[in-house]
Amino acid sequence: MGVKPLLEAQIGYNITITNSINIMTVKVYSTPTCPYCTQVKEFLKEKSIEFEEIDVAADPKAAQEMIDKSGQMGVPVVDIDGEMIIGFNKPKMMELLGIKE
C-alpha cells in the first residue's frame, strides 16, 4: 500500500503536519455471467472504491495471470494491493480496504 503526501507544512520550530492519503490498487477478475462477480463490483461501487474490472472470459492472458496469482480458476478473484481474495468475501474485503460498518 503506497502512501503519498498531499500536504506538508512546517509550523513554528518543531511541529510538522503531514496529511497523507492511502492509494490502493484493486482489481476484480470476473466474467460477465458470474453473479458473485456482480456482487463484488456492486459492493465496491457502494463503498466508492475504484477498481479495475478484468474480464477473464475475454482475455486469456488475464485469466492466466489470475490463475498464477491466486492458484484458482474460478471467479471472482479480488486483488487488493497484491492480497488475493477468492469469491465474494465481504469481511476480508472490508478488512483489507479499512472499511468499518
C-alpha positions in Angstrom: 0.0 0.0 0.0 1.6 3.3 -1.1 1.3 6.5 0.9 1.7 9.8 -0.9 1.9 13.1 1.0 -0.7 15.6 -0.1 0.4 18.5 2.2 3.4 19.0 4.4 3.8 22.2 6.3 6.2 23.2 9.0 4.8 25.5 11.7 7.0 27.2 14.3 10.1 25.4 15.2 9.3 21.8 15.9 5.9 20.9 14.6 5.4 19.2 11.2 1.8 18.5 10.0 1.5 15.9 7.2 -1.7 15.0 5.5 -1.5 11.6 3.6 -3.8 9.5 1.5 -3.5 5.8 1.0 -3.6 4.7 -2.6 -4.8 1.2 -3.0 -4.9 -0.9 -6.2 -8.0 -3.0 -6.6 -8.5 -5.5 -9.4 -11.6 -7.7 -9.9 -11.1 -10.7 -12.1 -14.6 -11.7 -13.3 -16.8 -12.9 -16.1 -20.0 -11.3 -17.4 -22.3 -14.1 -16.3 -20.9 -14.6 -12.7 -23.4 -13.5 -10.1 -20.8 -13.3 -7.3 -18.7 -11.1 -9.5 -21.6 -8.7 -9.8 -22.0 -8.7 -6.0 -18.3 -7.9 -5.6 -18.5 -5.0 -8.1 -21.7 -3.6 -6.6 -20.2 -3.7 -3.1 -17.1 -1.8 -4.2 -19.2 0.8 -6.1 -21.5 1.3 -3.0 -18.3 1.9 -0.9 -16.9 4.3 -3.6 -13.9 2.1 -4.1 -12.3 2.5 -7.6 -11.3 -0.8 -9.2 -10.1 -2.3 -12.4 -12.5 -4.8 -13.8 -10.8 -7.6 -15.8 -13.0 -9.9 -17.9 -11.1 -13.2 -17.9 -13.6 -14.8 -20.3 -12.5 -12.3 -23.0 -8.8 -12.0 -22.1 -6.8 -15.3 -21.9 -3.7 -13.6 -20.7 -5.6 -12.0 -17.8 -7.1 -15.4 -17.0 -3.6 -16.9 -16.8 -2.4 -14.0 -14.6 -5.3 -14.6 -12.2 -4.5 -18.3 -12.0 -0.8 -17.6 -11.5 -1.6 -15.1 -8.7 -4.4 -17.0 -6.9 -4.0 -20.6 -7.8 -7.7 -20.5 -8.7 -9.6 -20.9 -12.0 -12.9 -19.7 -10.7 -14.2 -16.2 -10.3 -14.4 -13.7 -8.7 -10.9 -13.2 -7.6 -10.2 -9.8 -6.0 -6.6 -8.4 -5.8 -6.2 -5.7 -3.2 -2.7 -4.4 -3.2 -1.4 -7.9 -4.0 -3.6 -9.7 -1.4 -5.8 -12.2 -3.2 -9.4 -12.8 -2.1 -11.3 -15.8 -3.6 -15.0 -15.3 -4.0 -17.2 -12.6 -2.5 -15.6 -12.5 0.9 -17.1 -9.2 2.2 -15.5 -9.3 5.7 -12.0 -9.9 4.2 -12.5 -7.1 1.6 -13.7 -4.7 4.3 -10.6 -5.6 6.4 -8.1 -5.0 3.6 -9.9 -1.8 2.5 -10.1 -0.4 6.0 -13.9 -0.2 5.9 -15.8 -0.3 9.2 -19.6 -0.8 9.4 
